[in-house]
């Protein structure tokens, strides 16, 4: 049995060192329960690390599939001679990915609209404030 597996096996009598790949911890002076606790924590850390790897792999595969589908749609439009702009915003464990592709000038510029990213559009807020100001000014000037 490799040393690393022995270090994780709670049924094996404790030695003077605990191998935690790639580090070695001196466990001399620690009780069997403290050594078992270290082994348990290491096993939990390894499982969490493996879970994160699996999540990242799924995120990468999902994003890759989405990008391939979008690219195929643009290629089909090019073959058909039609114009298209496709915007996509994707957020996962890897972070945020914004994609714009297509055959139009807008796609060539590569600027994604705020609405696709979920960011608020300040122009709507500004227009509402101006409209309220105009109505209030009309009411105030109408009374004088």
C-alpha positions, 0 to 999 in steps of 0.5 A: 500500500503506498504511503499516501494511502496508508496516511489516510487509513485510520486502521493503520497505527500512527507513525511519526509522520503523516504524508499529505501529498506533497507535504509531510507533517511531523505528528510525533507527540500527537495523539491517535485521535489528533492524527485521525482528525488530520487524516479526516480533514485531508480526506475532506479537502481532497473530496472538496478539491475533486468536486471543484474540479468536476464543477469546473469541467462541467462549466467548461464543457457547457460553455464550449457546447454553447459557443459551438451551437452559436458558432454553427448558427452564424455559419448557417446564416453566412451560408444562407446569405442572411445577416445575424447578430447573436449575443450571449451572456453566461455566468458560472463557476468560471466567471462571466463570459460575454459573446457577440458574434454574427455578420452585422456591423454591430457584431463586428463592433463587439459591443454587447448591450447592457440588457443582455448582461443584466446591468441596468440601463441608465438611459431609462432612469434618466428619461423618467427623471427628465419626464418627471422634472418636465411635469413638475415644471409645467405644474409649477409654471401653470400655477403662477 
